[in-house]
Amino acid sequence: MAKNTSLAEELKRHFGFDTFKGNQEAIISNLLDGNDTFVLMPTGGGKSLCYQLPALIMEGTAIVISPLIALMKNQVDAMRSFSEDDNVAHFLNSSLNKTAIDQVKSDIIARKTKLLYVAPESLTKEENIEFLKTVPISFYAVDEAHCISEWGHDFRPEYRRIRPIINEICRRPVIALTATATPKVQHDIQKNLGMQNATVFKSSFNRRNLFYEVRPKTPNIDRDIIKYIKSQEGKSGIIYCLSRKKVEELAEILRVNDIRALPYHAGMDVATRSANQDAFLLEKVDVIVATIAFGMGIDKPDVRFVIHYDIPKSLEGYYQETGRAGRDGGEGRCIAFYINKDLVKMEKFMQGKPLAEQEIGKQLLLETASYAESSICRRKSLLHYFGEEYNEDNCGNCDNCLNPKKQVEAKDELCAVIETVTALKEKFKADQVIDVMLGKNTATVKSYNQSELEVFGCLQGTDAKTANTIIRQAIIAGYLDKDIENFGLLKVTKKGKDFYKKPTSFKIVEDNDFNEDEEEIIVKGGAACAVDPELYNILKDLRKKMAKKLGLPAYVIFQDPSLEAMATTYPITVEELQNIPGVGVGKAKRYGEDFVNVIKAHVEENEIERPEDLRVRSVANKSKLKIYIIQGIDRKIPLDALAESKGLEFGELLDEIEAIVYSGTKISIDYYINEVMDDDRQEDIFDYFKESESDDINEAIDELGNEYSEEEIRLIRIKFLSEMGN
C-alpha cells in the first residue's frame, strides 16, 4: 500500500496528475519490480507515462527505442516541460552533430539524464554500444513495438536486432509498447524480444466516442471533403493520403477554397515539416493533410475528425490513425473513402518485393477490404480483428449501425461453406473455397481435381460477393477461423462443427458495394453523378456535334468527368471553364466558347444559383510539377529519368502527362516513343485510337491483345491526344 501511495505521490510530483489512467499503475509497478512488461494500449491511453514515470524513479538511464526522429523530439520536449532540468531527457540520432552527441554522453555519465531516446539504427552503431556498456541502465523501453513484426503495419527490419544488442550491452527489464497489435503481431513481438514470460497488459480497443464511417470514393471526393470541413467550422482535423503528391495537391485545393490547411510528409525539409506541425498544434491552421509520417506521438486532444482520402494498407494503420481523433473523450468522426480499385493499385505497388512480403501485404489489404465492404457493425469488425469480442448487436456510433440493412437467413449456405472447407481439408483460402462452391473450373480447381468433390457447385447460382459475405460474417461469429500464420487458410472451429451437426438460424447482411471503377461510374451514369443531369446531357450532345464536325473522337474534346463537373459548378466564362478538372487554358480557348454559352443560357433559363462557394478551383501550385515535366519533355529528357528525378513511379508520370494533354497543352514525346517502340507497333495503336469511340485503356488492351503493354498503349494515347486534339 505504501508503494502505491508513493507512486501516486510521484505521479503528482513529476506530472501533476492526481490519478492514473486505466492500468498505468499496475504496469509501472510491474516494471519497478524488475519484470518484463508487454503493453497493448490504444492511442490516447497514456502509453508514454508507463515508461516515463519509472525512468524518473529508478536509478540509471532508461533507453527508449523509438522509430521516428520527429517523435523523439516531441517526447524529449514533453519530458523537459515537466522537469526543471533540460538534461533529464535526450535523444541520440543521425540529426545530431558531434558536439551535441558529446553533450548528451556527458550528461548521461554525470547521471543527469533519466531517459535516452534512440533510433534502432543508432543503437546498432558500435561506438554507441561501447558507450552504453559503461553507464548504469534502468530498463529498456521499445516504443511502437509492432515495427518488429512483418505482420505489423510499419515493419522495420532494424527492430529485429534489438534483443541481441540489449544482450550485448547489459540485461535489464524490457517494456514493449504498442497501440495496435493483432494476436499474431503480439506473439511476434514477444518472441523477437525474448520476452515470452512478460506480464501482458491489454487495454480494450473500443473507443466508444469515435464514429466510424466508410464512404464511396467518387470523382467528386475533393468537393465532398470541402463541403464536410466547411460544416465543421473551427474544428481540428487530419486528412491522410497515401502519396506525398496528393498531400501537396489537396492541401493547396483546401487553401484556395478558404480552409486553413497545411501539408505534412517525410519528403519535406525538417524545418517546414516541424513548422507545419506546430501550426496545427497551436491552432494557427485547422487541418493538416498528411501521409502516415504525421501524428506518431502527437498528443492533440481535440482532433474532431480524421479523414482517410485513400483507404490504408492495413487495419492496424487505419486504427492507429483514426485513434488520433477525440483523445479528450469528446466527439471524433472517422471518415474513410474507399473504392476497390485503390487496393488493386496498392497490390501492384508491392510487385518487386520478396514473395513472402507480397503475400503478407495482400492478406492485410484483404482484411482492409473486408472491413470497408462489410455491412456489419464497424466496431465489431475492428475489435474482432484485434482479438477482442464485442457482444452488442448495435453500437449506435457507426454508419452501418445507424443505417442497418435487412438481414437474410443463410443457415443452409453456412452449412455448405463448413462442408466445403472440411472437404478441402482446411488447406485453402476463401477465394478457392468460393470457386469450388460456385462450381468454377479454374486452373487451381483442375490441378487439385476439386471438381470431383461432392461439394463442387454446392452454391451454384449464388454470386461470389454473397459467398464472401457469408464467410466474413461466419468468421466474426466464430464458426470459421482464418489461420493468419498460413496466409489466411480457412479452418472450421468447434463452434462451426457444432453448428453443422445441429444448425440454428444464421442471418447475414449484404456487403456494401464499393467495387465499381471510377470510370464505370461516370460511363454508366455520368448524368447521375452530375448535380444537373439535364445540363450534362445537353453538353454531351454538343460535344457529339462538335466531334462530328471536327472529325475527332468525342473524348478528345472533353472527357466525361469534365462534362460532369461543368454540370455541377456551371462555369459561364472561358476563364471559369479553366477551373474545371481536365480543362486547361488551351482546351478552354479552343473548344470552350460554345460550351460556356450553352451553360449560361441554361443557368439563366432555369434561374439557377451557381455554387461559387464550393467550386474546386485549379491550383497554381499544381502547375510547378506540370511546368517541370513540360520543360523536361522540351529538353528531350527520357521519361523514365524524368520520373526518377521527381520520385514518381513511371505510371504516375504518365498520369501527369495525360492530365497535361487532356487539359489542351500540345507536347511531343516522339523522341522517347521512338526509342522504346518500333514504327509498326506505334501505328497499330495510333490507328486503334483514330477509330475508337473511347479512350479507355482496358478496352484498348482487350481490343489490341496482350502483345502490347499498358505503358505502350498509354504512351501512344498521349501522342494521339496531343496531335489530334491540341
C-alpha positions in Angstrom: 0.0 0.0 0.0 2.9 2.3 0.9 4.3 1.7 -2.5 1.0 2.6 -4.2 0.7 5.7 -2.2 4.3 6.8 -3.1 3.6 6.0 -6.8 0.6 8.3 -6.7 2.8 11.0 -5.0 5.5 10.5 -7.6 2.8 10.9 -10.4 1.6 14.2 -8.8 5.2 15.5 -8.2 6.5 14.8 -11.7 3.4 15.2 -13.9 0.8 17.0 -11.8 -1.8 14.3 -12.3 -4.0 13.1 -9.3 -4.8 9.7 -10.7 -3.5 7.1 -13.1 -5.4 6.2 -16.3 -6.6 2.6 -16.9 -3.9 0.1 -15.9 -1.0 2.5 -15.9 -0.3 2.0 -12.2 -0.2 -1.8 -12.4 2.1 -1.6 -15.5 4.5 0.8 -13.7 4.6 -1.4 -10.5 5.3 -4.5 -12.6 8.3 -2.7 -14.3 9.6 -1.3 -11.0 9.6 -4.9 -9.7 12.1 -5.8 -12.4 9.7 -7.8 -14.7 9.5 -7.7 -18.5 6.3 -6.0 -19.4 4.2 -6.0 -22.6 1.7 -3.1 -23.0 -1.0 -3.1 -25.6 -2.8 0.2 -25.2 -4.8 2.1 -27.9 -3.8 5.5 -29.0 -4.6 8.1 -26.4 -4.5 5.7 -23.5 -1.3 7.1 -21.9 1.4 4.7 -23.0 4.3 7.1 -22.7 3.8 7.6 -18.9 4.2 3.8 -18.4 8.0 4.2 -19.0 8.5 7.9 -18.3 7.5 7.8 -14.6 9.5 4.6 -13.7 12.5 6.2 -15.6 12.3 9.2 -13.2 12.0 7.0 -10.1 14.7 4.3 -10.9 18.4 4.5 -10.7 20.3 4.9 -14.0 19.2 5.9 -17.5 16.2 4.3 -19.3 16.9 3.5 -23.0 13.8 4.3 -25.1 14.0 2.8 -28.6 11.7 4.8 -30.9 11.3 4.7 -34.8 10.9 8.3 -35.7 13.2 11.4 -35.2 10.1 13.7 -35.1 8.5 11.5 -32.4 11.7 11.5 -30.3 12.0 15.3 -30.4 8.3 15.6 -29.3 8.8 13.2 -26.4 12.0 14.9 -25.2 10.4 18.3 -25.4 7.4 17.0 -23.4 9.7 15.5 -20.7 11.7 18.7 -20.4 8.4 20.7 -20.0 7.6 18.6 -16.9 11.1 19.0 -15.4 13.2 21.9 -14.2 16.2 20.4 -15.9 16.6 20.1 -19.7 19.2 17.3 -19.2 16.5 15.0 -17.9 15.8 13.7 -21.4 18.0 13.5 -24.6 17.8 11.8 -27.9 20.6 10.2 -29.9 20.1 10.0 -33.7 21.5 11.0 -37.1 20.2 14.6 -36.8 22.9 15.5 -34.1 26.4 16.8 -34.8 29.4 15.7 -32.9 29.3 18.5 -30.3 25.6 17.7 -29.5 26.4 14.0 -29.2 29.3 14.7 -26.8 27.0 16.8 -24.6 24.4 14.0 -24.5 27.1 11.5 -23.4 28.5 13.9 -20.8 25.0 14.4 -19.2 24.4 10.6 -19.1 27.8 10.0 -17.5 27.0 12.7 -14.9 23.8 10.8 -14.2 21.6 13.8 -15.1 19.7 12.0 -17.9 16.9 9.7 -16.9 15.6 9.0 -20.5 17.7 8.5 -23.6 15.7 8.1 -26.8 17.5 6.3 -29.6 16.5 5.1 -33.1 17.2 1.4 -33.6 19.8 2.4 -36.3 21.7 4.4 -33.7 21.5 1.6 -31.2 23.3 -0.7 -33.6 26.4 1.6 -34.0 29.4 0.1 -32.4 30.5 3.3 -30.7 27.1 3.7 -29.1 27.0 0.1 -27.9 30.5 0.5 -26.3 29.4 3.7 -24.6 26.2 2.3 -23.2 28.1 -0.7 -21.7 29.8 1.8 -19.4 26.7 3.5 -17.9 24.0 2.2 -15.5 20.8 1.4 -17.4 17.5 1.2 -15.5 15.5 -0.6 -18.2 14.8 -0.7 -22.0 11.5 0.6 -23.5 10.7 -0.5 -27.0 8.1 2.0 -28.3 5.9 1.3 -31.4 6.9 -2.3 -30.9 4.7 -3.5 -33.8 7.6 -2.4 -36.0 9.3 -5.7 -35.1 6.7 -7.8 -36.9 6.4 -8.3 -40.7 2.6 -8.6 -39.9 2.6 -5.2 -38.3 1.7 -2.1 -40.4 5.1 -0.5 -40.2 7.7 -3.3 -40.3 11.3 -2.1 -39.6 14.0 -4.8 -40.1 16.3 -3.0 -37.7 13.9 -3.7 -34.9 14.7 -7.4 -35.1 18.3 -6.6 -34.0 17.2 -5.0 -30.7 17.3 -8.2 -28.5 20.9 -9.2 -29.5 22.1 -5.7 -28.8 20.4 -5.5 -25.4 22.1 -8.8 -24.5 25.5 -7.3 -25.6 25.0 -4.0 -23.6 23.6 -5.5 -20.4 20.4 -7.4 -19.5 17.8 -5.2 -17.8 14.0 -5.4 -17.8 12.2 -4.7 -21.1 8.9 -2.9 -21.6 7.4 -3.2 -25.1 4.6 -0.9 -26.0 2.3 -0.7 -29.0 -1.1 0.8 -29.8 -2.1 -1.7 -32.5 -1.3 -5.4 -32.4 -3.3 -8.4 -33.5 -2.7 -11.6 -31.5 -0.3 -12.7 -34.3 1.7 -9.4 -34.1 1.8 -9.6 -30.2 3.3 -13.1 -30.5 5.9 -11.9 -32.9 6.9 -9.0 -30.7 7.3 -11.2 -27.6 9.2 -13.9 -29.5 11.6 -11.4 -31.1 12.3 -9.5 -27.9 12.8 -12.8 -26.0 10.1 -11.8 -23.5 7.6 -14.7 -23.8 7.3 -14.7 -20.0 6.5 -11.0 -19.8 3.4 -9.8 -17.9 0.9 -8.7 -20.5 -1.3 -5.7 -20.0 -4.1 -5.3 -22.6 -6.5 -2.4 -22.7 -9.7 -2.5 -24.6 -9.6 -1.3 -28.2 -13.1 0.1 -28.0 -13.0 3.9 -28.4 -16.7 4.5 -27.7 -16.6 8.2 -28.7 -15.3 7.6 -32.2 -17.8 7.4 -35.1 -16.7 5.2 -37.9 -17.9 5.7 -41.5 -16.8 4.4 -44.9 -18.0 6.4 -48.0 -17.7 5.5 -51.7 -14.8 7.3 -53.3 -16.2 9.1 -56.3 -14.7 11.6 -58.8 -16.2 14.3 -56.5 -14.2 13.4 -53.5 -12.4 16.8 -53.2 -15.8 18.6 -53.2 -17.2 16.2 -50.7 -14.3 16.8 -48.3 -14.5 20.6 -48.7 -18.2 20.5 -48.0 -17.7 18.4 -44.9 -14.9 20.5 -43.5 -16.9 23.7 -44.0 -19.7 22.1 -42.0 -17.2 21.7 -39.1 -16.0 25.3 -38.9 -13.2 25.9 -36.4 -12.7 22.2 -35.6 -9.3 20.5 -35.9 -8.9 17.6 -38.4 -6.4 15.4 -40.1 -6.7 14.1 -43.7 -4.4 11.1 -44.5 -3.3 10.4 -48.1 -1.1 7.6 -49.3 1.1 9.7 -51.6 3.2 12.9 -50.9 2.0 14.3 -54.2 -1.7 14.0 -53.2 -0.9 15.6 -49.8 0.6 18.7 -51.5 -2.3 18.9 -54.1 -5.1 18.5 -51.6 -3.7 21.0 -49.1 -3.5 23.6 -51.9 -7.0 22.8 -53.0 -8.3 23.3 -49.5 -6.4 26.6 -49.1 -7.9 28.1 -52.4 -11.3 27.1 -51.0 -10.7 29.2 -47.9 -9.8 26.3 -45.5 -6.8 26.8 -43.2 -4.7 23.8 -44.1 -1.1 22.7 -44.4 0.7 19.7 -45.8 3.0 17.3 -43.9 5.1 14.4 -45.3 8.5 12.9 -44.9 9.8 14.4 -48.2 9.5 18.0 -46.8 12.6 19.6 -45.2 12.7 19.2 -41.4 12.1 22.9 -40.6 9.0 23.2 -42.8 7.6 19.9 -41.5 8.2 21.0 -37.9 6.7 24.5 -38.5 3.6 22.9 -40.1 3.1 20.5 -37.2 3.5 23.4 -34.7 1.0 25.5 -36.6 -1.5 22.7 -36.3 -0.8 22.1 -32.6 -1.0 25.8 -31.9 -4.3 26.1 -33.9 -2.9 28.5 -36.5 -4.4 26.1 -39.0 -7.5 23.8 -38.7 -6.5 21.0 -41.0 -3.3 19.1 -41.6 -3.1 17.0 -44.8 -0.5 14.2 -44.3 1.0 10.9 -45.1 1.2 8.4 -42.2 4.5 10.1 -41.3 2.3 12.5 -39.3 0.8 12.1 -35.9 3.0 9.5 -34.2 3.3 10.8 -30.7 1.3 14.0 -31.4 -0.9 14.5 -28.5 -3.5 17.0 -29.7 -6.6 16.0 -27.6 -9.2 17.9 -29.6 -8.9 16.5 -33.1 -12.5 16.3 -34.1 -12.3 14.4 -37.5 -9.8 12.1 -39.2 -10.5 11.6 -42.9 -8.8 8.9 -45.0 -8.6 10.1 -48.6 -7.2 6.7 -49.5 -8.0 3.6 -47.6 -4.9 2.5 -45.6 -2.8 -0.6 -46.4 -3.8 -2.3 -43.2 -6.4 -2.2 -40.4 -3.6 -1.6 -37.8 -2.7 1.6 -39.7 -6.3 2.6 -40.0 -7.0 2.0 -36.3 -3.9 3.9 -35.2 -4.6 6.9 -37.5 -8.3 7.1 -36.5 -7.1 6.9 -32.9 -5.8 10.5 -33.2 -9.4 11.7 -33.1 -11.2 12.6 -29.9 -8.4 11.8 -27.4 -10.1 14.0 -24.9 -13.2 11.7 -24.9 -15.2 14.2 -27.0 -16.5 13.9 -30.5 -14.3 12.1 -33.0 -15.6 11.4 -36.6 -13.5 8.9 -38.7 -14.4 9.0 -42.4 -12.7 6.8 -44.9 -13.2 7.0 -48.7 -13.0 3.6 -50.4 -13.1 2.2 -53.9 -11.9 -1.3 -54.5 -9.6 -0.3 -57.4 -7.4 1.6 -54.9 -6.5 -1.8 -53.3 -5.7 -3.2 -56.7 -3.3 -0.3 -57.3 -1.6 -0.9 -53.9 -1.2 -4.6 -54.7 0.6 -3.6 -57.9 3.0 -1.4 -56.0 4.0 -4.5 -54.0 5.4 -6.2 -57.1 9.2 -6.5 -56.8 9.1 -7.1 -53.1 10.0 -10.6 -51.7 7.2 -13.1 -52.3 6.6 -13.6 -48.6 6.3 -9.8 -48.1 3.9 -9.6 -51.0 1.7 -12.4 -49.6 1.5 -10.7 -46.2 0.7 -7.3 -47.8 -2.1 -9.0 -49.8 -3.6 -10.5 -46.7 -3.5 -7.1 -44.9 -5.2 -5.5 -47.9 -7.9 -8.2 -47.9 -8.7 -7.5 -44.2 -9.0 -3.8 -45.1 -11.4 -4.6 -48.0 -13.4 -6.8 -45.7 -13.8 -4.1 -43.1 -14.7 -1.4 -45.7 -17.2 -3.5 -47.7 -18.9 -5.2 -44.7 -22.3 -4.1 -43.6 -22.0 -5.3 -40.0 -21.1 -3.0 -37.1 -17.7 -1.4 -37.8 -16.8 -1.6 -34.1 -17.5 -5.3 -34.0 -15.3 -5.8 -37.2 -12.4 -3.8 -35.8 -12.4 -5.3 -32.3 -12.6 -8.8 -33.7 -9.5 -8.1 -35.8 -7.6 -7.2 -32.7 -8.8 -10.3 -30.9 -11.5 -8.6 -28.7 -15.1 -9.7 -28.6 -17.8 -7.1 -28.9 -21.2 -8.5 -28.0 -23.5 -5.6 -28.6 -25.8 -6.0 -31.7 -25.8 -2.3 -32.5 -23.0 0.1 -31.3 -25.1 3.2 -32.3 -22.0 5.0 -33.4 -21.0 3.8 -36.9 -22.6 4.2 -40.4 -23.7 0.5 -40.6 -25.4 0.6 -37.2 -27.2 3.9 -37.9 -28.4 2.6 -41.3 -28.8 -1.1 -40.8 -29.5 -3.3 -43.8 -32.1 -6.0 -43.9 -30.9 -9.4 -42.5 -31.2 -12.5 -44.7 -31.3 -16.1 -43.4 -28.2 -18.0 -44.5 -28.3 -21.2 -42.4 -28.1 -23.6 -45.4 -25.4 -21.6 -47.1 -23.2 -21.6 -43.9 -23.6 -25.4 -43.7 -22.4 -25.6 -47.4 -19.4 -23.4 -46.5 -18.4 -25.5 -43.5 -18.8 -28.7 -45.5 -16.6 -27.3 -48.4 -13.9 -26.1 -46.0 -13.9 -29.6 -44.4 -13.9 -31.4 -47.8 -10.9 -29.2 -48.8 -9.1 -30.4 -45.6 -8.8 -26.8 -44.3 -5.9 -26.2 -46.8 -7.3 -23.3 -48.8 -8.1 -19.6 -48.6 -11.5 -18.1 -49.0 -11.2 -17.4 -52.8 -10.5 -21.0 -53.5 -13.4 -22.2 -51.3 -15.7 -19.9 -53.2 -14.5 -21.1 -56.6 -15.3 -24.7 -55.5 -18.8 -23.8 -54.1 -19.7 -21.8 -57.2 -18.6 -24.7 -59.5 -15.9 -22.7 -61.2 -13.5 -24.9 -63.1 -10.4 -22.7 -62.6 -6.8 -23.9 -63.1 -6.3 -24.5 -59.4 -9.6 -26.4 -59.2 -8.4 -28.6 -62.1 -4.9 -29.2 -60.7 -6.4 -30.5 -57.4 -9.2 -32.4 -59.1 -11.7 -30.5 -56.9 -14.4 -30.7 -59.5 -14.7 -34.4 -58.5 -15.8 -33.4 -54.9 -19.4 -33.7 -53.9 -19.4 -30.1 -52.7 -18.3 -28.8 -56.1 -21.0 -26.4 -57.3 -23.0 -26.7 -54.0 -23.8 -22.9 -54.1 -24.1 -22.6 -57.9 -26.4 -19.7 -58.7 -25.1 -17.7 -55.7 -22.7 -14.8 -56.6 -19.1 -14.6 -55.3 -19.9 -11.4 -53.4 -22.6 -13.1 -51.3 -20.4 -16.2 -50.7 -17.7 -13.8 -49.5 -20.2 -12.1 -47.1 -21.2 -15.4 -45.6 -17.5 -16.4 -45.0 -16.6 -13.0 -43.4 -19.6 -12.9 -41.1 -19.1 -16.6 -40.2 -15.5 -15.7 -39.1 -16.7 -12.9 -36.9 -19.5 -15.1 -35.5 -16.8 -17.7 -34.6 -17.9 -20.5 -36.9 -14.8 -20.3 -39.0 -11.3 -19.1 -38.3 -8.7 -17.7 -40.6 -5.2 -19.1 -40.0 -3.1 -15.9 -40.4 0.2 -17.8 -39.8 -0.6 -19.7 -43.0 -1.7 -16.7 -45.2 -5.4 -16.9 -44.4 -6.3 -20.6 -44.8 -9.9 -21.2 -43.6 -10.5 -23.6 -40.6 -13.7 -24.8 -39.0 -13.9 -24.0 -35.3 -15.5 -26.2 -32.6 -18.5 -23.8 -32.7 -18.7 -24.4 -36.5 -18.6 -28.2 -36.2 -21.4 -28.0 -33.5 -23.4 -25.7 -35.8 -23.0 -28.2 -38.8 -24.3 -31.0 -36.6 -27.3 -29.0 -35.4 -27.9 -25.9 -37.5 -29.7 -22.9 -36.0 -30.6 -19.6 -37.6 -27.7 -17.7 -39.1 -28.6 -14.3 -40.5 -26.3 -12.1 -42.7 -26.5 -8.6 -44.0 -25.3 -7.9 -47.6 -22.0 -6.2 -48.0 -21.8 -2.6 -49.2 -20.9 -2.2 -52.8 -17.7 -0.1 -53.5 -16.4 -2.2 -56.4 -17.3 -0.1 -59.4 -14.4 1.6 -61.1 -14.5 5.4 -61.1 -14.6 5.3 -64.9 -17.5 2.9 -64.9 -19.4 5.2 -62.5 -19.1 8.0 -65.0 -19.8 6.0 -68.1 -22.8 4.2 -66.7 -24.3 7.3 -65.2 -22.3 10.5 -65.6 -25.6 12.3 -65.6 -26.4 10.8 -62.3 -23.1 11.9 -60.9 -23.7 15.4 -62.1 -25.8 17.8 -60.0 -27.7 18.7 -63.1 -28.3 15.6 -65.3 -30.3 17.7 -67.9 -27.4 20.0 -68.5 -25.0 17.1 -68.6 -27.0 15.5 -71.5 -27.1 18.9 -73.3 -23.3 19.2 -73.0 -22.9 15.6 -74.2 -25.0 16.3 -77.3 -23.0 19.5 -78.0 -19.7 17.5 -77.7 -21.0 14.9 -80.1 -21.9 17.5 -82.8 -18.6 19.3 -82.4 -16.7 16.0 -82.6 -18.5 15.1 -85.8 -17.8 18.5 -87.3 -14.1 18.3 -86.4 -13.7 14.6 -87.3 -12.4 13.8 -83.8 -13.4 11.2 -81.2 -15.6 12.9 -78.6 -13.3 12.2 -75.7 -10.5 14.3 -77.4 -12.6 17.4 -76.9 -13.6 17.0 -73.2 -13.7 13.8 -71.1 -16.9 12.8 -69.3 -15.6 13.8 -65.8 -15.1 17.4 -67.2 -18.7 17.5 -68.5 -19.9 16.2 -65.2 -18.0 18.9 -63.4 -19.5 21.6 -65.8 -23.0 20.3 -65.0 -22.2 20.7 -61.3 -20.4 24.0 -61.0 -21.9 25.9 -64.0 -18.8 27.8 -65.4 -20.2 30.7 -67.6 -16.9 32.2 -68.8 -13.9 30.7 -70.6 -11.8 31.7 -67.5 -14.1 29.8 -65.2 -14.0 26.9 -67.5 -10.3 26.6 -66.9 -11.0 25.7 -63.3 -12.8 22.5 -64.4 -10.7 19.3 -63.9 -9.2 18.2 -67.2 -9.7 21.6 -68.9 -6.6 23.7 -69.4 -6.1 27.1 -71.0 -5.6 25.7 -74.5 -8.6 23.4 -74.4 -10.8 26.1 -72.9 -9.9 28.6 -75.6 -10.1 26.0 -78.4 -13.4 24.4 -77.6 -14.8 26.3 -74.6 -16.9 29.2 -76.1 -19.8 27.1 -77.3 -19.9 25.2 -74.0 -20.0 28.2 -71.7 -22.7 29.8 -73.9 -24.9 26.7 -73.6 -24.3 26.7 -69.8 -25.0 30.4 -69.4 -28.3 30.1 -71.3 -29.3 27.0 -69.2 -28.5 28.9 -65.9 -30.5 32.0 -67.0 -33.4 30.0 -68.3 -33.7 27.9 -65.1 -32.8 30.7 -62.7 -30.0 28.5 -61.2 -27.9 29.8 -58.3 -24.4 28.7 -59.0 -22.4 27.1 -56.1 -19.5 29.5 -56.4 -18.5 28.9 -52.7 -17.8 25.2 -53.4 -16.1 25.5 -56.7 -13.0 23.3 -56.5 -10.6 25.5 -58.4 -7.4 24.5 -60.3 -4.4 25.1 -58.2 -1.5 27.3 -59.0 1.0 25.2 -57.1 -0.1 22.1 -59.1 1.4 23.8 -62.1 5.0 23.6 -60.7 5.3 19.9 -61.4 3.5 20.3 -64.8 5.9 23.1 -65.8 8.9 20.9 -64.8 7.6 18.0 -66.8 6.8 20.1 -69.9 10.3 21.7 -69.7 11.8 18.3 -69.3 10.0 17.0 -72.4 11.0 20.1 -74.4 14.6 19.3 -73.5 14.0 15.6 -74.5 14.9 14.1 -71.2 14.0 10.4 -71.2 10.6 9.9 -69.4 12.0 7.3 -67.0 14.8 9.7 -66.0 12.2 12.5 -65.6 10.1 10.2 -63.3 13.1 9.3 -61.2 14.2 12.9 -60.7 10.8 13.7 -59.1 10.5 10.5 -57.2 7.5 9.3 -59.2 6.5 5.8 -60.4 6.6 5.7 -64.2 2.8 5.2 -64.2 2.4 8.3 -62.0 4.4 10.4 -64.5 2.1 9.2 -67.3 -0.8 10.3 -65.2 0.7 13.8 -65.0 1.4 13.9 -68.8 -2.1 12.7 -69.6 -3.5 15.5 -67.4 -1.4 17.9 -69.3 -2.6 16.8 -72.8 -6.2 16.3 -71.6 -6.1 19.9 -70.5 -5.3 21.0 -74.0 -1.5 21.5 -74.0 0.4 20.2 -77.0 3.6 18.3 -76.3 5.7 15.8 -78.2 7.1 12.7 -76.6 8.1 11.2 -80.0 11.8 11.3 -79.0 11.1 8.8 -76.2 8.5 6.6 -78.0 10.8 6.2 -81.0 13.5 4.8 -78.6 11.2 2.2 -77.0 8.8 1.2 -79.8 9.2 0.4 -83.5 7.1 2.2 -86.1 4.6 -0.7 -86.8 3.7 -1.0 -83.1 3.1 2.7 -82.9 1.0 2.8 -86.0 -1.3 -0.1 -84.8 -2.1 1.6 -81.5 -2.5 5.1 -83.1 -4.9 3.7 -85.7 -6.9 2.0 -82.9 -7.5 5.4 -81.2 -8.4 7.0 -84.5 -11.3 4.5 -85.0 -12.3 4.1 -81.3 -15.1 5.9 -79.6 -13.5 5.6 -76.2 -10.0 6.3 -74.8 -10.5 3.7 -72.1 -7.2 1.7 -71.6 -8.9 -1.5 -70.6 -11.0 -1.5 -73.8 -7.8 -0.8 -75.8 -6.0 -3.7 -74.1 -8.9 -6.1 -74.8 -9.1 -4.9 -78.5 -5.3 -4.9 -79.2 -4.5 -8.1 -77.3 -1.7 -8.9 -74.9 1.2 -8.2 -77.2 1.0 -4.5 -76.3 1.8 -3.4 -72.7 -0.4 -0.9 -70.9 2.6 1.5 -70.8 2.9 1.4 -74.7 -0.8 2.0 -75.2 -0.8 4.9 -72.8 2.3 6.5 -74.5 0.6 6.3 -77.9 -2.7 7.6 -76.4 -0.8 10.7 -75.2 0.8 11.1 -78.7 -2.7 10.8 -80.3 -4.5 13.2 -78.0 -1.7 15.8 -78.3 -1.6 15.6 -82.1 -5.3 15.3 -82.9 -6.9 17.4 -80.1 -4.5 20.1 -79.1 
